[in-house]
Amino acid sequence: MHELKIAEELSAMVSHHASAGGLTVVDRVNISVGQFVQVVPDLLEAAFKIAARDSVASEARLEIEIIAAEMRCRRCGTEYRPGDDIHACTACGSAEIEVVHGKELFIKSIEGD
């Protein structure tokens, strides 16, 4: 369950940024997570509650946006969203591809008082 490790890092970052921004209580944390990070949102939310339990974000709601995977073919330049098991280029069939979106994990905003 890599969600716990992500939640621990996220809690530390939220605490740091909340302190730097003068927040004493964090009500909501909005994050974006790429599809290829393969988090289970419910597990990440539960893990965040555990990781943040003794912090300014102990009562914070975690809002998670999943960013769909997008690929680009290095051979023909086509950008596409892969199917469930298909990662080859949908236009030319090349396996020479790169990830454009889908590996991200970032905090969009932190809300509180």
N, C-alpha and C positions, 0 to 999 in steps of 0.2 A: 504494500500500500504506500506508494510514493506520495499520496495526498498529504500524509502527516508531515513529511519533510518540507513539502511546498508550503503547507500551512504554518509551520514553524518559522520559515524564512519570511513569509508574508507578514506574520504577526510582528516580527522584529522590525521589518521595514515600515509597517504602519505605525508602530510605536515611535520610531525615530522621526518620521515625517510629521506625526501629530505633535510631538514635542517641539520640533523646529517651527511648526506653524502656530504654536500656542494653544493647541487643543488639550483639554483635560478629559474630555469624553468623546469617543468616536461612536457615532450612531450607525454609519453605513460605510462599507468599503466596496467600491465598484472595480472589478477586475476584468480583463480580457485574457482568454486562454485559447491558444491555437488547438485545433482538432488533433494534431499529431502529439500534443503533450499527453493526451489520453487520460485526462482526469475524469473521475466520476463526480459530477457536481454535488450530489448529496453527501458523498464521502468527504469531499473537500470542505464543505460547509461544516460538517460535524468535527472534522479535524481542526478547523480554524477556531471553533468554539473552545476546544481543548487547549490549543496552543496559545490563545489570547486570554485565557481565563483570569490571569493575574495582571492584566495590562489595561491601558485606557480603552482598549477595544473589546473588553470582556463581554459587553452586551451588544456589540456591533452586528449588524446584518451584513452578510456577504452576498453581493450580487455578482453573478458570473455570466459573462457573455462568451459564447464559444465562437471562435473565428474559424470559418470553413477553410479547409485546405485548398490551396491553389498551386499549380505546378506550371513550369515553363520548360518547353523542349529546347535543349541547347542546339539541336540540329536545325529545326525549322522555325523556332521562335514562337510557336503556338502556346498560348496560355489557356489552361483548362482546369476544371475541378475533377479530381480523380474519382472513379467509382470505388466501390468497397474494396476490391482486391486488385484493381487495375491501376498501375502506376506508370505504364508506358504511355507515350504520347498518343493522344486520341486522333491526331491528324496523320502522323507518319509512322507510328509504331516504335519509334526509337526509345531506347531505355536511357538515353543520355538526357536526363531531366534534372531540374533543380526545384527546390521548394521556394515559392514566392511568399506564401502565407501558410500558417499552420503550426509553427513552432514557437509563436509568441507567448509570453506570459508577462503581463504588466498591470500595474495599478493605474486605473483611469482617474479615480478620484477618491478622496477620503472626506467624509462629512461628519461634523460634530460640533461641539461647543468648547 
